[in-house]
Amino acid sequence: MAKVAFIGLGVMGYPMAGYLKTKGGHDVTVYNRTTAKAEKWANEYGGSFAKTPKEAAEGCDFVFACVGNDDDLRSVMTGENGAFHGLKDGAIVVDNTTASAEVARELNAAAKAKGCGFIDAPVSGGQAGAENGALTVMCGGDAATFEKAQPVIECFAKFVGLMGESGAGQLTKMCNQICIAGLVQGLSEAIHFAKKADLDVPAVISAIKGGAAQSWQMENRWETMLTGKFDYGFAVDWMRKDLGICLKTANDTGARLPVTALVDQFYSEVQAMGGNRWDTSSLVARLENADKPADK
């Protein structure tokens, strides 16, 4: 059993911290900007809660974080009362936020300066994966630190892998988001096309889902896309944040992402439709909306 802190109790962090307590049997202290949520978690899982990230991290062997973006991460890690101010010598920080490779390398250097370890460990699998303890975790960092952290991370994961040195986890997550963007757009167009061609959409999906067109998105989202229900996962606002990181990194590295750039633009149109909190499968709504007459 280790002493563990978890910072950030959103739709992902709340159950992830829970698995560290229930499956791992660890002594878990949580922090959340909304103290009431941290208190609720502590009552539900039998852990503790702290009023600042620093307080949560004090005396801990591992400090996990799952927050919104680079700025949020810097705030809870190195800002006033940030977790880094409470780290003990030899502690390991595991960041599950989807953020930039730059901030991962920055925090890795800061951790090393304090005699601590750092792993960038963004996750894939969405809210359902977090709630089922079945996330995919892509890690960046040195092998020795990863080996110590891996058994703890596995409490909420079905796969945990070391992708390379610091920042490699975040870069791998960018590859994941690039793939998802293209897949969802392709599935949206297929459903839209099938409807326009007067095909039986369920029959079409049944025919193609076992072949080369198969994907997790098709298996899990085609039906809700067809019925226009978009409250089943990762929000458009967050996807645009992630694609923005992908596109900036591509610009920095010289990679060409024409489809990703186009789908990012399409998501901006979904936002303009009021779909900021819709899940990423809502790209199909943009195609359907184009059929509607403009307001006069």
N, C-alpha and C positions, 0 to 999 in steps of 0.2 A: 504493500500500500504506500502510495506517495501522497505528499501534500501538494494539492493542485489549486491554482486559481483559474477562473474563467471570466473573461471580460467581454461583455456584450451578449445580451439575452434576447436577440431578435428571433425570427421564426426558425433560424438555423441554430443559433447558439443555445437557446433554451433547452431543446432536447439533447444537443451534443453534450452540454454540461451534465445533463441528467444521466446519460450513459456512463460518463466518467465516474459518477457516484454509484449507480445501480449495478452496472456490469463490471466496472473496474474495481469497485470497492474502495475508491480513493477518498481521501479527506478533502472535500471540495469547498472552496469559498468563491462566491460569485460577486461580480460588480456589474451594475447597469446604471445608465444615466437616470433612469426612473427607478428610484429606490424601492417603490412599491412592488415592482416586478421582481427585483432581486429578493425581496422579502417573501414574495409568493413562492418563488423557486425554492428558497431555503425551507419553507414550511412543507412544500410538496415532496422534496427529496431528502430532507433531513440533513442538509448541509448548512453552511453559514453564508452570510452576506457582509460585504464591506461597503463603506461609504465613499471610498476613493480607490482608484486602481492601485495606488501605492500600498494602501492598507491591505488590499486583497493579495498582493504579491509577496508581502513580507513573510519570510520564512518558508516560502514555497519551493518545491523541487522543480515544478513545471508551471509555467504561466501561459495559458491559452488566450487568444483574442479572436473575435469574429465581429468586426464592426463594418462601417459603411464604405470608406474610401481612404485614400492616402492621408488626408488631413485628419480624419477621425482617428486613424491609427497612430499618427504622430502625437496627437493630443493625449490618448490614453496610455501611450508608451513613454514618451520623453517630455511631455508637457508638464505643467505644474501639477503635482501630485500624481504623475504618471507612474506606471508600474515599474519602469526602470529604476526609479528612485527607491524602490523597496526590495530590489532583487538581492538575494544572498549570493555569495560566491559559489559558482558552479551551477547555478540555476539555468534551466533551459526554457526559452520563450518559443512557443509554437503559434505562428500567426495563420489563422484560417481565413482571414479576409481575402477577398479577391482585390488585389491592389497592383501597383506597378512593380516591375523588377527593381527599379531604382530605389524605392522606399525599402524594399526587402534588403538590398545590399547596404543601404544606409543604417538600418537597424541591426543588421548582422555585425557591422563594424562597431557600432555603439555597444552591442552586447559583449563582443570580444574585449573591448576596452575595459569592461567591468569584470572580466573573468568569467563570463557566462556564454551560453550557446544560443543560437537562433536558427530556427527552421521556418522558411516560408512554406506554407502548407495549405494552399487554397483547395476548396472541395468542389465536387460535382455530384449531382444526384438530387438537388432541390430539396424542398421542404419535406417531401415524402421520404427521401433518403435519410435526412437528418432524424426524422421521427422514427424510422425503422432501424436506425443504427447501421445503415448500409451505404455510406458515402464512399466515393472515390477520392483519395487524398494524394495530391501531387506535390512532392516535397523538393525543396532546394536547400543545400547546406553541406557541411562536411559529414563524411560517413560515420565518424565516431559519435557525433551529436545525434545523428539520425537513428543510429542503433539504440541509443538510450531512450529516445522519444517514441520510437515505433510501437512498442508494446502498449504505451498509454494511448496513442492516437488510435490504435486498433479497436479501442472500446466503442467507437462510433463509426467504424469503417468496414467495408467489405474488401477494399484494396488500399494499401499504403505503399507507395514506391518512391525511391529517391531518383529524381530526374537529372541531378547534376549539382553543381555548386550553387551558392546563394543566388537567388533570383530565378533559377531554373524551374522551380515549382510554379511561379507566377507566369513564366513564359509558356509552360505547358498548358496552364489554364487558359491562356489566350488562344492557343491552338484549339482547345475544346470549344470556346465561344465562337471562333471563326467557323468551325464545322457546324455548330448548331444554327448559326445565322443562315447559312446556305440551305441546310436541311429543312428548316421551318418555311423558308420562302418557297422551296421546291414543292413541299407538301401542300402549302396554301394554294399554289398555282394549279396543282393536280386536282384538288378538291373543287376549286372554282371552275376549272375546265370541264370536269366531269358533269357538274351541274348544268353548265351552259350547253353541253352536248346531250342533255336529257338522259344521262346514264343513271343507273342505280348506284349511288355512291357507296353504300355498304358492300354491294357486290363487287365493285371495282377494288375497294380496299382489300376485301377477302382474297381476290385474285392475285394482287400484286404484293401483299405484305410478306409472303413467304419467299419472294424472289430477291433479285438484286436491289430492288427499291426499298427493301425493308429497313426500318430504323426504329429507335426507341420513340422518337417523336410520332411516327406513324402508328406504332402499336398503342401508345398511351394518349394521344391527343386528337386523332382524326375525328372521333365521334363528338367531342366537345367543340371542336372547330366547326363541324357541320351544323351544330345547334347554336353556335354563337355564344358559348359560355367560356369566359376567359378569366376565371378566378381559381385556377388550378396550379399556381406555382410562381415562378420567378417573374417579377414585374418588369414591364417595358422600361421604366426609368432606370432600373438597375442594369438591364441589358445594354442600354445606351451608354451607361457609365463604363461598362466592360468593353464595349466595342470602341469607345473613345480611347481607352488604354491600348487596345490592339492597334488602332490606326496610328496613334502617336508612336508606338514602338516600331511599327512597320516603316514609318517615315524616318525614324532614327537609324534603322538598320538597313534600309534600302529594299525591304520586302515590298512586293506588289500585291495589294488586296482589293482588286476592283469589285468583286462581288460583295465583300464585307462592307465596303464603303457605300455601295448601293443599298444594301439591306439596312444599314444604319440610317440612311436617308428615309427609307420606307418606315422605319420605326419612329422617326420624327413626325411623319404624317399620322401615324397612329396616336402619338401624343397630342397632335393638333385636333384629333377627333375626341379627345377626352380620355384616351386609353392609357394614361400614365401608369395606373396600377393594374391594368390588365396583364395577364401573363403573356409570355413571348409568342404563343401560338396565335395571338390576335392579328398577326400579319394578314391573315385571310380576311379580316374585317375591312382592311384597306381596299382589297379587291372588290368586295361586295359593296362597299360604300361608293365606289366609282360608278356603280350602276344606277345609283339613286339620282333623281333630278336635283339640280342645285336650287337652293332657296332663292326666291325672288323677293 
